[in-house]
Structure formats: structure tokens, C-alpha cells
Amino acid sequence: RPAEEVYVAATSQKLAIETMEKGAVIYGKGRIVGATGLLLGLAKKRGFEGICLLGATTGLETDRRAAFSVFKLLMKSLGTEVKTDALEKLRRKH
């Protein structure tokens, strides 16, 4: 299984650095496809700021651990605390 890393792609270097300071790693493994890549590309083209957070997965199945890692980084980035005890138990269970 992949590490619990969270990758970031952003419309600006400033946003990427800010997100990296919270614990993300720059995504450099190719293109981001589908709606995720499209929305980020359109945002940049139209002058909007935006980031894309990606959890490390095998890509073959849903991955609660990756989703939880992204959730934790998002909460940290927003300066929000959420009780995650129940989520942590669920993550460990699967």
C-alpha cells in the first residue's frame, strides 16, 4: 500500500508552498485527468486560485486511509479541528 502522503497541485507557486508547509508534497507524477484536472486548469486559465489535494492510492480500489489523510491536511490548512476518533477507528478497521 502507498504511504499516507497527500500531494498538491496548485494554480500558483504561492499556494503550492503554503500547502506544502502544512505537510503536502508537490504532485509531479504526470497529468491530473478527469474533472479534477479540468477544474484546476480552467481555474488557472480564468485567473482563479485553486489547489488540488490528492491522496496516495493504488488506484485500483477505494482507499479510506488516503481519503482520511487528505481530510486531515484540509482541516489543518483551514485551521479547523474536528474530532476524528470515530473516523480513525473506521480507517484502522479497513
N, C-alpha and C positions, 0 to 999 in steps of 0.2 A: 504494500500500500504506500502511496505517496506520503511525503511529510505533510504536516499541517500548515504549510505555508499558504499565505494569501498573496496573490500577485495583483499589481495595479497597472493599469494603462490609463493615461490621462490626456486631456486636451492641451495641457501646458506642463512645462517642466516644474513650475512652482507647485502646482497641485500634486504632481508625482512625488516631489521631495517632501511635501507636507505629509503625504500618506505613508511614505517610506519611514518618516520619523515616528510614525505610530506602529510600525512593525511590518509593513508590506514590502515586497520585493518587486522590482520592475519586471514586467512581463516582457520577455524577449524571445519567446518560442514560436514566433510566426504570427500569422494573422488571426484576428479575432473575428470569427464568422457569425453569420446569422444576425438576428435583431440586435444583439449586444454590440457587435462591431459596427453595424449600420448606424445605430443611435449615437455612438461615440463619434463616429466620423462626421455625421451630419451636424452634431453639436459644434464640433471644431470649425467646420466649414461656415457655419452661420454665426460664429462669434460667441457661442455659449461655452461656459466652463463645465467640465464634467470629468468624472472618473468612472472606471470600471473595475470592480473588485472581483477577482477570480479565485476560487478555491482549488487547491491541487487535488485532482481526482484521477482515477484510471480512465475515466471517460466511458466505461462500459456499464456502469450502474449508478444509481443514486448514491450519494455519499454524505451521510449526516455529519460526519466529522468535518468534512470540507465546508459544508454549509454553516456549521457552528463556528468554525474558525473565521469565516467571513463575517458572521453576525457579531462576534466578539470584537473584531477590528473595527467594524462600523460603529458599534456602541462606544468604543474608545475614541474614535475620531470625532464623534458627536459630543463627547463629554457626558455621556449618559450611562447611568448604572441601571442594570436590570438584573433582578435575581434570576440566576441561571441554574440553580440547583437541580430543578426538575429536568431541564434540558440536558444538563451534564449527565444525569443518570440515564436518560434515554440514549445519549450519544455513546456512553460506555456499554450499554446493553447490546447495541448492534454493531 
